[in-house]
Amino acid sequence: MKGGALRVELCEDLPCGGVTPSCANIEETLRSVNIPVNVLIRARGGDFVYNDDEVEAAYQVKLRLTD
């Protein structure tokens, strides 16, 4: 990649600390680069104490990304 990047660390909403990017953003990034893309899986900004629903949502995102 131009500038020498070896990978992309992909997330959205950096002011809140970063959250999982949209599927469209992930797909566009994967089409646009020829280096590894690491996708942040995080349901919301704030602390890192998640309830069961948030953990399940993150797990479902992980399954979609690795399918």
N, C-alpha and C positions, 0 to 999 in steps of 0.2 A: 504494500500500500504506500501511497505517497506519504512521505514523512517518516517512513520506517516503522509504522505500527505493526505489531505482531498479533494483535487480537483487538476485538471490540468488546467493551463492557457496556451493555445496552440496558438502559432504564429510562423512565420518564419521571417528570415532576421532581427535578433535583432540589428545589427549595424545601420540600418536605423531607428530604433525605433519600428520595428515589423510591419508585414503585415499579411493578411489572409493566412493561410497555404493552401497547395494544397488539393484537395479532397482526394487524395490517402493518404496523411499524416493524415488527419482527420479520415478517415476510419480505418487506421491502429491503430491509437491511441485509438479509440473507442473499437476496438477488443482487445486491449492489457491491458486495465485497467478496474477496477470495481468501479471507483469513478467518480464523475461528471467531465465533460470536458467543460470548457468555451473557446470558440473559438473567437479570436480577428477578427473583421471584419474591415479591413482597406485596401483600394485599393493601397496605396502607402505610402512610407515614406515621411518625410518632415512636412510641416505645417498641420493643421487640417481644412483648408479652402478648401472645395471641390466644384467642379462645378457640374452641373446637371447630367452629364454623370457618374461621379464618385459616386454620391449619388444613382443613379439608379442601378449601378453595385453592390454596397454594399447591396441594398435592394434585388436584385436578389440572391445574396449569402445567405442572411438571409432566403429567401423563400426556397432555396434548403436545408439549414441546418435544418429547422423546419418542413420539409415535412415528 
